[in-house]
C-alpha cells in the first residue's frame, strides 16, 4: 500500500477537497484550472457536499462551492470513476443548478425588501448571472473518436458555430481525462499541469516527488498521508477503497469478457470467409471458434 491515499477513492477525494481543512488545497486547484490571475479565488464557502449513488456500487462525488472574489463565481466539482450513459447531460445539469439557484436567491432578496403587489412579482429578477464553472475529474476517457489520445484537458464554453467566438462566457465546463496520462510523459511546468500531475501520481509514490517542491503540494501530501489518519478515518478510507477496487475489477472484468466475445465473433466471421485457422488465431487469439 502507498503511503498516500488514492484521490479517486470517494473518501479520499472528499478528505482532500470537501472539508474546511482542504479549503486551501481546493482554492489552489481551482485557480490553477481556471487560470484567471486578474481575479483569483481568495476564499470559498461550501454550499453543498454530497455523494451520489450509482448502480453497481459506484458513486460520484459532487459538491458546490461559492468563491469570494470580485465576481461571486460559483463552482461545481465532481469526481467520477467510470463512464455512465448521459455523463455529459449530467454535468450540464449540475452546472445548471447554481444558475437556477441564483434566480431563486434573487427572488428571496426581493421578497425580503418589499411587499409584493401580486404573485407574478415573485419571479421577477434582472437575470444578471454570476459565473459558473464545473470541473469534472474523470477516471475514464471520452470515446476515442471525440479527442486525440494525447489531449486530456478540455475547456468547453458556448460558442457561435459559424465564427467560433465565445457567445456566452459565464458558463465554463472543464473535463480532465486522467487515464490518458498513462501514455503521456507529462512534464509539470504550469500550476495547472502541476495539479493534474499531483492528483494523477499522488498514490503512486511512496516518497514526495521533486517536481512538486512547493508549499501547497507539501500540504497536499501531508493531508493525503495515510499514517496521519485517525483509526476511524483509516477504516472509512479502507471501506471506500474496497468499493473502488470492487467496482474497478467488475468494470475491467466486463471489458475483458466483452473483448473475448468480440474476438470470438470476429473469428467466426473470418472462418465464414474461408480464412485459414492459423491466420484467424494470429489475428484474434481464438483457437476454438466452433
N, C-alpha and C positions, 0 to 999 in steps of 0.2 A: 504493500500500500504506500502511496505517495505521502510525503509529509504535509501536502496541501490538498484541500478539498477540490472536488470537481465542480466548477460553476454551473454545469449543465444538470447536476442533481438538484431537484427542486429546492430542498432545504439549503443547499449550498448557495444557490443564486439569491435566495431571499436573505440569507445571513450576510452576504456581501453588500447588497444594494438596497434592500427593502426595510432597513431598520435605521434608527437615528444614528447608531454607531457607524453605519455605512454611508451616511449622507455625503461626507466629503468625497468618498470614492465615486458616488453616483454623479456628483456635481462635476468632477474632473472628467468622468467618462462622457457625460452629455456634452460638455464643452468641446471635447475632442471630436465627437461625432458631428456636431452641427457646424463647427468651425465658424464662429461669429465673434471674433475678438473685440469688435466695437461694442458689443452688448453681452458681456459674459454673464453666465449664471453665477450669482453670489450666494444664494440660499434656496432651499427647497422646502415645500410643505407637502407631506404625504397626504394625499386625499383619499386614496382607495388602494388597498393591497388585498389581493385575493388570489386563490389558486383555483383554476377552472378545471373541473373533472372532464376526462375524455374517456372514450371506450378503450378496452384492452389495458386498463390500469395506468394509462399515460395521463399526464397533466400538462397544462400550460400555465406558467407563472405570468401574471399580468398585474400591473399597478399603474395608477395615475399619480403624477406629482405636479404641483404648481412651482413655478420658479419666481424668485424675487429679482427682477431685472427692471430696466427702464420700460420694457414692454412685458406685460404679465403673460409670458408664454406658458403653455401647458404641454406636458409630455405624457405619453403612454409608452411604457417599456414592457416588452414581452419577451420571454424566453420559451421557445417551442422545440421539443426534442424530435418530433417526427412529423412527416408530411400528413396533412389531413385534407380531405376534399374541401374545396372552397376556402382554403387558407387565406388567399388574398382578400376574399369577401369579408372574412372575419376581421382582418387587420383594418380594413376600411371602416367596418362597423365600430371597432374600438376607437378609432380616431374620430369618428363622428360623434361619439358620446360626449366628450368635453366641449365640442362645438354646440351641441344641443343644450348642454348644461349652462353655457354662458347666457343663452336666451332665457332660461328659467331663472337664473340668478338676477338678470336684469329686471325681469318681471317682479321678482321678490323685492328688489330695492324700490321699484316704483310703488308697490303696494304699501311699503313702509313710509314713504314720503308724502303720499297724498291719498285722498279718498277718491276711489274710482267712481265715475259717473255711471258707467254701465259695464256689463260683463265683457264687452268687446275690448275694453281698455286693458284687460289682463294680458292680452297677447301682444300689446304694442311695445316695441323697443326699437332702438335705432339700427340694429343689425351690424353694428361695428364689432368685429371679432378680434380676439387676441390670437396670436399664432399658436398653432397646434402641431406637435411633432409626434410621430410614432417611430419607435426604434424596435425592430423585430430581430432578435438574435436567434438564428436558425441553426439547429444541429442537423440539418439536411439541406439539400440543394433544390433549386427550381429545376424543371425539366430541361434536358440538355439542349433542346432547340431554342431556348429563350436567351441564354447567355453563354459566352465562351467559358471554357473550363478554368481560365485564369482570372476571371472577373468575379470577385467575391463581395464587392461593396456596391450597393445600389441606392441612389438618391432619386426619389420619384416625386414629381410635382405635376400639377395641372398645367398643360401646355397647349398652345394652338397647334393643331395638326398640320396646317399648311406652312407656317413660317417658323414653328418650333420655339417661339418665345414663351416665357413663363406667363401664363394668363392669370394665375392666382398664386400668390406667394405666401399665403398664410396657412397652408396645409402641406406638410412635407412628410413623406414616408421613407424611412431608411430600412434596408434589408441587408443583413450580414449573413452570407452563406459560409459558415465556419468550416464545414468539411472540405471545402476547396483548398484550404490551407495545407491539407495533407500533401498536396502536389505542387505547392508554391514555396519557394525559398524566400520568405518574407524577411526583408531587412528593415526593422523598425526604425524609422527616422522621424516622422511627424508624430505629434501627440495621438492622432487617430490610429496610425499604424502601431504605435506602442501599446495602446489599449487593446486593440484587436489581438496583437501578438501575446499580450499578457493573459487575456482570457483563454486564448487557444492553448497556451502552454502551461497554464497555472498548475494543473495537477500532474503534468508530465515530468516536472523537475523535482528532485529531492533537495536541490540547493538553489539559492537565489540566482537568476540569470543576470549576467553582467550587462546585457543590453538594456536593462531597466533599472539602472542605478540612479533612481530619483526618489525623493521623499514619498510621493504619492504611491509609488509602487512598493516601496518598503512597507507602507501602511496596508496596502492590498495583501501582501504576502503574510503580514502579521495577522490580519483579520482572517486569512484563509488557512492558517496553520492549525492542523487538526489537534496538535498537542495543547493548544490554548483553549480548546473547548472544555466546558464542564462535562461531567459524565452524562448528564441529561441531554446536552447538546450533541455529544458524540453518538448517543443512542438514536436521537432523532435523525442525525445525518446518515447513520448506517441503515436505518429503516428506509429512508428516502433513496439511498444509494441502491438498495436491493430492488426497489420498484424500477429504478432507472435501468439496472442491469437486466432484470427480467424482461422489461419492455424491449430493450436493445436486442436481446437474444431471440425474442419472439419475432421481431421485425426482420432480423438477419436470417433467422430460420425460414421465414416466409420467402425472402428473396432467393435463398438457395434452392428451396423447393420449386419456386417459380422458374428459375433458370434451368433446373433439371427437366421440368415438364416442357419448357420451350425447346430444349435440346432434343428431347425425345420426339417431339412433334416435327422438328426440322429433319431429324434422321429418317423418319417415316416418309416425309415428302421427298427427300433425296433418293430413298430406295425406290419410290414410285417412279422417279425419273430415270431409273436404271443406273444410278451411280453405284460403283462397287463398294463393298463393305469396308475395305481398308480406308478409302477416301472419306467415307462417312464418319468413321471413327476418328480420323485425324482432325476433321472439321468440328465435330460435335462432342467427341469424347464418349459417345454411346456405342456399346458393342451389341447389346441385345435390344433391338427395336421392333420385335415381332408384335 
